[in-house]
Amino acid sequence: MQRCRLQVARSIERQFHSVMVSESPAVARRLLRLALRKVRESQGVTQSQVAEALEWSLSKVNRIESGDVTVSNTDLRALLGFLGVTDTTTIERLTDNARVSRRRGWWDEAQYREHLSPATLQLLQFESEATAVRSFQPTFIPGLLQTKEYAEGVFNFWSGTLNEAARETRVAVRLRRRAQVLDRADPPLYYLIIEQSVVTRKVGGPAVSAEQLRKVLAVSEMQQAIIRILPLEHSIMSMLGSFTIFDLGDEENAVLYREGALGDEIIHSSDLISRHREIFEQAWHDTLTPAESQTVIRQRVAELVNQDQSQRPH
């Protein structure tokens, strides 16, 4: 039994020898919790057995593995010792992730925590380390690409629910997101599907909408993103609402972000992520090509410019 346990431990150590270390607290916490759960399950040990052996509550074990709480270095080493993980490199990398998971970033400043949802706070961290982003947007241009004026137009719709400080904070965060994702040294591969109605929808008036679409065109032409339009005949997919999949290193390590009129959420379920990935790929085949999409956007910009000019006093 001891020999078998040792062989399993060595197999686990080889498996986690290359575990990545993240600089984002949310990503580091996710990597750590997944690694801890995987090593426990590989050992055939239950959460109850861990709790009993380490004299912890079952709730504590569950919350560590679900990522609801951070784990101290002392508790981490005790847990790894019980599970038979002795490889120095593995322990150091998991310890580093535990340390990073306790770090506070700019998103932890009071002005952001007060006005952003927990899911949005996690979104800021996941997208900053994503290696690939797949986004479906049936209502608006996605936040990552929004201009200041367009974002203000979107949030002004919620003026009865969000006070001015909340709206200003959310607009500022959207602009900061763009810089930390698309303008970073190693930007992610960005695949974006926009439903055709998004292009025709006016937000903030024709001048604001035209400038926003010019921004989308620039991003597409500079190949910062592969942007495709989903024709209206395929718009039944819009019933799903907007969603974005973030790959964190590879497709096996991904999170799903869903956003709706009444809230947003981060989803870790591999089954749900896989299903949304399949839906995205199916929709991708129904979209216009990037060149065709650019043509549609340019035509809409021209229409909006004409509308704006006709509305100006002569």
C-alpha positions as a Markdown table, in Angstrom:
| # | Residue | x | y | z |
|---|---|---|---|---|
| 1 | Met | 0.0 | 0.0 | 0.0 |
| 2 | Gln | 2.8 | 2.4 | 0.9 |
| 3 | Arg | 4.7 | 1.6 | -2.3 |
| 4 | Cys | 1.5 | 2.1 | -4.3 |
| 5 | Arg | 1.0 | 5.5 | -2.6 |
| 6 | Leu | 4.6 | 6.5 | -3.3 |
| 7 | Gln | 4.2 | 5.6 | -7.0 |
| 8 | Val | 1.0 | 7.7 | -7.2 |
| 9 | Ala | 2.7 | 10.6 | -5.5 |
| 10 | Arg | 5.6 | 10.5 | -7.9 |
| 11 | Ser | 3.2 | 10.3 | -10.9 |
| 12 | Ile | 1.5 | 13.4 | -9.5 |
| 13 | Glu | 4.8 | 15.2 | -9.0 |
| 14 | Arg | 5.6 | 14.6 | -12.7 |
| 15 | Gln | 2.2 | 15.9 | -13.7 |
| 16 | Phe | 2.5 | 19.1 | -11.7 |
| 17 | His | 6.2 | 19.7 | -12.3 |
| 18 | Ser | 5.4 | 22.2 | -15.0 |
| 19 | Val | 2.5 | 23.8 | -13.2 |
| 20 | Met | 2.4 | 27.5 | -14.3 |
| 21 | Val | 2.7 | 30.4 | -11.9 |
| 22 | Ser | 0.3 | 33.3 | -12.5 |
| 23 | Glu | 0.7 | 37.0 | -11.6 |
| 24 | Ser | -3.0 | 37.5 | -11.3 |
| 25 | Pro | -4.6 | 36.7 | -7.9 |
| 26 | Ala | -7.8 | 35.2 | -9.5 |
| 27 | Val | -5.8 | 33.1 | -12.0 |
| 28 | Ala | -3.4 | 32.0 | -9.4 |
| 29 | Arg | -6.2 | 30.9 | -7.1 |
| 30 | Arg | -7.8 | 29.0 | -9.9 |
| 31 | Leu | -4.6 | 27.2 | -10.8 |
| 32 | Leu | -4.0 | 26.3 | -7.2 |
| 33 | Arg | -7.5 | 25.0 | -6.4 |
| 34 | Leu | -7.5 | 22.9 | -9.6 |
| 35 | Ala | -4.1 | 21.4 | -8.7 |
| 36 | Leu | -5.1 | 20.6 | -5.1 |
| 37 | Arg | -8.3 | 19.0 | -6.2 |
| 38 | Lys | -6.6 | 17.0 | -8.9 |
| 39 | Val | -3.9 | 15.7 | -6.6 |
| 40 | Arg | -6.4 | 14.7 | -3.9 |
| 41 | Glu | -8.6 | 12.9 | -6.4 |
| 42 | Ser | -5.6 | 11.2 | -8.0 |
| 43 | Gln | -4.8 | 9.8 | -4.5 |
| 44 | Gly | -8.3 | 8.5 | -4.1 |
| 45 | Val | -8.7 | 10.7 | -0.9 |
| 46 | Thr | -12.0 | 12.4 | 0.0 |
| 47 | Gln | -12.4 | 15.9 | 1.3 |
| 48 | Ser | -13.7 | 14.4 | 4.6 |
| 49 | Gln | -10.5 | 12.3 | 4.9 |
| 50 | Val | -8.4 | 15.5 | 4.4 |
| 51 | Ala | -10.4 | 17.4 | 7.0 |
| 52 | Glu | -10.1 | 14.6 | 9.5 |
| 53 | Ala | -6.3 | 14.0 | 9.0 |
| 54 | Leu | -5.5 | 17.7 | 9.2 |
| 55 | Glu | -8.1 | 18.5 | 11.9 |
| 56 | Trp | -9.8 | 21.0 | 9.6 |
| 57 | Ser | -13.5 | 21.5 | 9.1 |
| 58 | Leu | -14.9 | 20.0 | 5.9 |
| 59 | Ser | -16.1 | 23.4 | 5.0 |
| 60 | Lys | -12.5 | 24.7 | 5.0 |
| 61 | Val | -11.4 | 22.0 | 2.6 |
| 62 | Asn | -14.3 | 22.6 | 0.3 |
| 63 | Arg | -13.8 | 26.4 | 0.3 |
| 64 | Ile | -10.1 | 26.0 | -0.5 |
| 65 | Glu | -10.8 | 23.7 | -3.5 |
| 66 | Ser | -13.6 | 25.9 | -4.7 |
| 67 | Gly | -11.4 | 29.0 | -4.6 |
| 68 | Asp | -13.7 | 30.8 | -2.2 |
| 69 | Val | -10.8 | 31.4 | 0.2 |
| 70 | Thr | -7.0 | 31.7 | 0.0 |
| 71 | Val | -4.8 | 29.2 | 1.7 |
| 72 | Ser | -1.8 | 30.0 | 3.9 |
| 73 | Asn | 1.6 | 28.5 | 3.2 |
| 74 | Thr | 1.5 | 26.6 | 6.5 |
| 75 | Asp | -1.9 | 25.0 | 5.5 |
| 76 | Leu | -0.7 | 24.3 | 2.0 |
| 77 | Arg | 2.5 | 22.5 | 3.1 |
| 78 | Ala | 0.5 | 20.5 | 5.5 |
| 79 | Leu | -2.0 | 19.5 | 2.8 |
| 80 | Leu | 0.7 | 18.6 | 0.3 |
| 81 | Gly | 2.6 | 16.6 | 2.9 |
| 82 | Phe | -0.5 | 14.6 | 3.7 |
| 83 | Leu | -1.1 | 13.9 | 0.0 |
| 84 | Gly | 2.5 | 12.8 | -0.5 |
| 85 | Val | 3.7 | 15.6 | -2.7 |
| 86 | Thr | 7.4 | 16.1 | -2.0 |
| 87 | Asp | 8.9 | 17.5 | -5.2 |
| 88 | Thr | 10.5 | 20.8 | -4.3 |
| 89 | Thr | 9.8 | 22.5 | -7.6 |
| 90 | Thr | 6.1 | 21.6 | -7.5 |
| 91 | Ile | 5.8 | 22.8 | -3.9 |
| 92 | Glu | 7.5 | 26.0 | -4.7 |
| 93 | Arg | 5.3 | 26.8 | -7.7 |
| 94 | Leu | 2.1 | 26.0 | -5.8 |
| 95 | Thr | 3.4 | 28.1 | -2.9 |
| 96 | Asp | 4.0 | 30.9 | -5.3 |
| 97 | Asn | 0.5 | 30.7 | -6.6 |
| 98 | Ala | -0.8 | 30.7 | -3.0 |
| 99 | Arg | 1.2 | 33.8 | -2.3 |
| 100 | Val | 0.0 | 35.6 | -5.5 |
| 101 | Ser | -3.6 | 34.6 | -4.8 |
| 102 | Arg | -3.5 | 36.7 | -1.6 |
| 103 | Arg | -2.1 | 39.7 | -3.5 |
| 104 | Arg | -4.2 | 42.9 | -3.9 |
| 105 | Gly | -4.2 | 44.6 | -7.3 |
| 106 | Trp | -5.5 | 47.9 | -8.6 |
| 107 | Trp | -9.0 | 46.3 | -8.9 |
| 108 | Asp | -9.0 | 46.0 | -5.1 |
| 109 | Glu | -9.1 | 49.8 | -4.6 |
| 110 | Ala | -12.2 | 50.9 | -2.8 |
| 111 | Gln | -13.6 | 52.8 | -5.8 |
| 112 | Tyr | -13.6 | 49.7 | -7.9 |
| 113 | Arg | -14.8 | 47.2 | -5.3 |
| 114 | Glu | -17.7 | 49.5 | -4.5 |
| 115 | His | -19.0 | 49.8 | -8.1 |
| 116 | Leu | -18.0 | 46.6 | -9.8 |
| 117 | Ser | -19.6 | 43.1 | -9.3 |
| 118 | Pro | -17.5 | 40.2 | -8.0 |
| 119 | Ala | -17.6 | 38.6 | -11.4 |
| 120 | Thr | -16.3 | 41.7 | -13.1 |
| 121 | Leu | -13.5 | 42.0 | -10.6 |
| 122 | Gln | -12.5 | 38.4 | -11.6 |
| 123 | Leu | -13.0 | 39.2 | -15.3 |
| 124 | Leu | -10.3 | 42.0 | -15.1 |
| 125 | Gln | -7.8 | 39.5 | -13.9 |
| 126 | Phe | -8.6 | 36.5 | -16.1 |
| 127 | Glu | -8.6 | 38.6 | -19.3 |
| 128 | Ser | -5.3 | 40.2 | -18.4 |
| 129 | Glu | -3.6 | 36.7 | -18.6 |
| 130 | Ala | -5.7 | 35.1 | -21.3 |
| 131 | Thr | -3.9 | 33.6 | -24.2 |
| 132 | Ala | -7.1 | 33.4 | -26.3 |
| 133 | Val | -10.5 | 35.1 | -26.1 |
| 134 | Arg | -13.6 | 34.0 | -27.9 |
| 135 | Ser | -16.5 | 36.4 | -27.5 |
| 136 | Phe | -20.1 | 36.5 | -28.8 |
| 137 | Gln | -21.9 | 39.8 | -28.6 |
| 138 | Pro | -25.6 | 40.1 | -29.7 |
| 139 | Thr | -26.4 | 43.5 | -28.2 |
| 140 | Phe | -23.4 | 45.9 | -28.0 |
| 141 | Ile | -19.8 | 46.3 | -29.1 |
| 142 | Pro | -17.9 | 44.5 | -26.4 |
| 143 | Gly | -16.4 | 46.4 | -23.5 |
| 144 | Leu | -12.8 | 45.8 | -24.6 |
| 145 | Leu | -13.4 | 47.8 | -27.8 |
| 146 | Gln | -15.8 | 50.5 | -26.6 |
| 147 | Thr | -14.9 | 54.1 | -26.9 |
| 148 | Lys | -15.4 | 56.4 | -24.0 |
| 149 | Glu | -18.5 | 58.0 | -25.6 |
| 150 | Tyr | -20.0 | 54.7 | -26.6 |
| 151 | Ala | -19.5 | 53.3 | -23.1 |
| 152 | Glu | -21.1 | 56.4 | -21.6 |
| 153 | Gly | -24.1 | 55.9 | -23.9 |
| 154 | Val | -24.4 | 52.2 | -22.8 |
| 155 | Phe | -24.3 | 53.1 | -19.1 |
| 156 | Asn | -26.5 | 56.1 | -19.3 |
| 157 | Phe | -29.3 | 53.6 | -20.0 |
| 158 | Trp | -28.9 | 52.5 | -16.4 |
| 159 | Ser | -29.0 | 56.0 | -15.0 |
| 160 | Gly | -32.0 | 55.0 | -12.9 |
| 161 | Thr | -30.1 | 52.1 | -11.3 |
| 162 | Leu | -26.5 | 53.2 | -11.3 |
| 163 | Asn | -25.5 | 56.5 | -9.8 |
| 164 | Glu | -23.1 | 58.9 | -11.6 |
| 165 | Ala | -20.0 | 57.6 | -9.7 |
| 166 | Ala | -20.8 | 54.0 | -10.5 |
| 167 | Arg | -21.2 | 54.9 | -14.2 |
| 168 | Glu | -18.0 | 56.9 | -14.4 |
| 169 | Thr | -16.1 | 54.1 | -12.7 |
| 170 | Arg | -17.3 | 51.5 | -15.0 |
| 171 | Val | -16.5 | 53.6 | -18.1 |
| 172 | Ala | -13.0 | 54.2 | -16.8 |
| 173 | Val | -12.5 | 50.5 | -16.1 |
| 174 | Arg | -13.5 | 49.6 | -19.7 |
| 175 | Leu | -10.9 | 51.9 | -21.1 |
| 176 | Arg | -8.3 | 50.5 | -18.7 |
| 177 | Arg | -9.2 | 47.0 | -19.7 |
| 178 | Arg | -8.5 | 47.7 | -23.4 |
| 179 | Ala | -5.0 | 48.9 | -22.5 |
| 180 | Gln | -4.2 | 45.9 | -20.3 |
| 181 | Val | -5.4 | 43.3 | -22.8 |
| 182 | Leu | -5.1 | 44.5 | -26.4 |
| 183 | Asp | -2.1 | 46.8 | -25.9 |
| 184 | Arg | 0.0 | 44.6 | -23.7 |
| 185 | Ala | 3.3 | 43.0 | -25.0 |
| 186 | Asp | 1.7 | 39.6 | -25.5 |
| 187 | Pro | -1.9 | 40.2 | -26.4 |
| 188 | Pro | -4.3 | 37.2 | -26.6 |
| 189 | Leu | -5.7 | 35.8 | -29.8 |
| 190 | Tyr | -9.1 | 37.6 | -30.0 |
| 191 | Tyr | -12.0 | 36.0 | -31.9 |
| 192 | Leu | -15.1 | 38.2 | -31.9 |
| 193 | Ile | -18.6 | 37.5 | -33.3 |
| 194 | Ile | -20.9 | 40.5 | -33.4 |
| 195 | Glu | -24.5 | 40.0 | -34.4 |
| 196 | Gln | -25.5 | 42.2 | -37.3 |
| 197 | Ser | -28.0 | 44.2 | -35.2 |
| 198 | Val | -25.1 | 45.5 | -33.1 |
| 199 | Val | -23.8 | 47.3 | -36.2 |
| 200 | Thr | -27.2 | 48.9 | -37.0 |
| 201 | Arg | -28.0 | 49.8 | -33.3 |
| 202 | Lys | -27.3 | 53.5 | -32.5 |
| 203 | Val | -25.8 | 54.2 | -29.1 |
| 204 | Gly | -25.2 | 57.8 | -28.1 |
| 205 | Gly | -26.3 | 59.1 | -31.5 |
| 206 | Pro | -25.0 | 58.7 | -35.1 |
| 207 | Ala | -21.7 | 60.5 | -34.5 |
| 208 | Val | -20.8 | 58.4 | -31.4 |
| 209 | Ser | -21.9 | 55.1 | -33.2 |
| 210 | Ala | -19.9 | 56.0 | -36.3 |
| 211 | Glu | -16.7 | 56.7 | -34.2 |
| 212 | Gln | -17.2 | 53.4 | -32.4 |
| 213 | Leu | -17.5 | 51.4 | -35.6 |
| 214 | Arg | -14.3 | 53.2 | -36.9 |
| 215 | Lys | -12.6 | 51.9 | -33.7 |
| 216 | Val | -13.8 | 48.3 | -34.5 |
| 217 | Leu | -12.6 | 48.6 | -38.1 |
| 218 | Ala | -9.2 | 49.8 | -36.9 |
| 219 | Val | -8.8 | 46.9 | -34.5 |
| 220 | Ser | -9.8 | 44.5 | -37.3 |
| 221 | Glu | -7.5 | 46.0 | -39.9 |
| 222 | Met | -4.6 | 46.0 | -37.5 |
| 223 | Gln | -5.3 | 42.4 | -36.8 |
| 224 | Gln | -5.6 | 42.9 | -33.1 |
| 225 | Ala | -8.7 | 40.9 | -33.4 |
| 226 | Ile | -10.5 | 38.6 | -35.9 |
| 227 | Ile | -14.0 | 40.2 | -36.1 |
| 228 | Arg | -16.9 | 38.6 | -37.9 |
| 229 | Ile | -20.5 | 39.6 | -38.2 |
| 230 | Leu | -23.3 | 37.1 | -37.7 |
| 231 | Pro | -26.1 | 37.8 | -40.2 |
| 232 | Leu | -29.6 | 38.3 | -38.9 |
| 233 | Glu | -30.9 | 35.1 | -40.3 |
| 234 | His | -28.8 | 33.3 | -37.8 |
| 235 | Ser | -29.7 | 35.6 | -34.9 |
| 236 | Ile | -31.6 | 32.8 | -33.0 |
| 237 | Met | -28.3 | 32.3 | -31.2 |
| 238 | Ser | -28.8 | 35.6 | -29.5 |
| 239 | Met | -31.1 | 34.0 | -27.1 |
| 240 | Leu | -28.0 | 32.8 | -25.3 |
| 241 | Gly | -27.0 | 36.3 | -24.5 |
| 242 | Ser | -23.4 | 37.5 | -24.6 |
| 243 | Phe | -20.6 | 35.3 | -23.5 |
| 244 | Thr | -16.8 | 35.2 | -23.5 |
| 245 | Ile | -14.4 | 32.2 | -23.1 |
| 246 | Phe | -10.9 | 32.9 | -21.8 |
| 247 | Asp | -8.2 | 30.4 | -22.4 |
| 248 | Leu | -5.6 | 30.6 | -19.7 |
| 249 | Gly | -2.6 | 28.9 | -21.3 |
| 250 | Asp | -4.6 | 26.3 | -23.2 |
| 251 | Glu | -8.2 | 25.1 | -23.8 |
| 252 | Glu | -8.1 | 22.7 | -20.9 |
| 253 | Asn | -7.6 | 25.7 | -18.5 |
| 254 | Ala | -10.4 | 28.1 | -19.3 |
| 255 | Val | -13.2 | 30.2 | -17.8 |
| 256 | Leu | -16.5 | 31.4 | -19.1 |
| 257 | Tyr | -17.9 | 34.9 | -18.5 |
| 258 | Arg | -21.6 | 35.5 | -19.1 |
| 259 | Glu | -23.2 | 38.9 | -19.0 |
| 260 | Gly | -26.9 | 39.8 | -19.1 |
| 261 | Ala | -29.2 | 42.7 | -18.3 |
| 262 | Leu | -29.6 | 41.6 | -14.6 |
| 263 | Gly | -26.0 | 40.6 | -13.8 |
| 264 | Asp | -22.8 | 38.8 | -14.8 |
| 265 | Glu | -21.1 | 35.6 | -13.7 |
| 266 | Ile | -17.8 | 33.7 | -14.0 |
| 267 | Ile | -18.3 | 30.0 | -14.7 |
| 268 | His | -15.6 | 27.3 | -14.1 |
| 269 | Ser | -17.7 | 24.2 | -15.2 |
| 270 | Ser | -15.8 | 22.4 | -17.9 |
| 271 | Asp | -19.0 | 21.0 | -19.3 |
| 272 | Leu | -20.6 | 24.4 | -19.7 |
| 273 | Ile | -17.3 | 25.9 | -21.1 |
| 274 | Ser | -17.1 | 23.1 | -23.7 |
| 275 | Arg | -20.7 | 23.6 | -24.7 |
| 276 | His | -20.3 | 27.3 | -25.2 |
| 277 | Arg | -17.1 | 26.6 | -27.1 |
| 278 | Glu | -19.0 | 24.3 | -29.5 |
| 279 | Ile | -21.8 | 26.9 | -29.9 |
| 280 | Phe | -19.2 | 29.6 | -30.7 |
| 281 | Glu | -17.5 | 27.4 | -33.3 |
| 282 | Gln | -20.8 | 26.5 | -34.9 |
| 283 | Ala | -21.7 | 30.2 | -35.1 |
| 284 | Trp | -18.3 | 31.1 | -36.5 |
| 285 | His | -19.1 | 29.0 | -39.6 |
| 286 | Asp | -22.2 | 31.1 | -40.2 |
| 287 | Thr | -20.5 | 34.5 | -40.0 |
| 288 | Leu | -19.4 | 36.7 | -42.8 |
| 289 | Thr | -15.6 | 36.6 | -43.5 |
| 290 | Pro | -13.5 | 39.4 | -41.9 |
| 291 | Ala | -13.3 | 41.2 | -45.2 |
| 292 | Glu | -17.1 | 41.0 | -45.7 |
| 293 | Ser | -17.6 | 42.1 | -42.2 |
| 294 | Gln | -15.4 | 45.1 | -42.7 |
| 295 | Thr | -17.4 | 46.1 | -45.8 |
| 296 | Val | -20.7 | 45.9 | -43.8 |
| 297 | Ile | -19.2 | 48.1 | -41.0 |
| 298 | Arg | -17.8 | 50.7 | -43.5 |
| 299 | Gln | -21.2 | 50.9 | -45.2 |
| 300 | Arg | -22.8 | 51.5 | -41.8 |
| 301 | Val | -20.3 | 54.2 | -40.9 |
| 302 | Ala | -21.1 | 56.0 | -44.1 |
| 303 | Glu | -24.9 | 55.9 | -43.3 |
| 304 | Leu | -24.3 | 57.2 | -39.8 |
| 305 | Val | -22.1 | 60.0 | -41.1 |
| 306 | Asn | -24.8 | 61.1 | -43.5 |
| 307 | Gln | -27.4 | 60.9 | -40.7 |
| 308 | Asp | -25.2 | 63.0 | -38.5 |
| 309 | Gln | -24.6 | 65.7 | -41.2 |
| 310 | Ser | -28.3 | 65.8 | -42.0 |
| 311 | Gln | -29.2 | 66.5 | -38.4 |
| 312 | Arg | -26.7 | 69.4 | -38.0 |
| 313 | Pro | -28.1 | 72.9 | -38.4 |
| 314 | His | -27.3 | 74.5 | -41.7 |
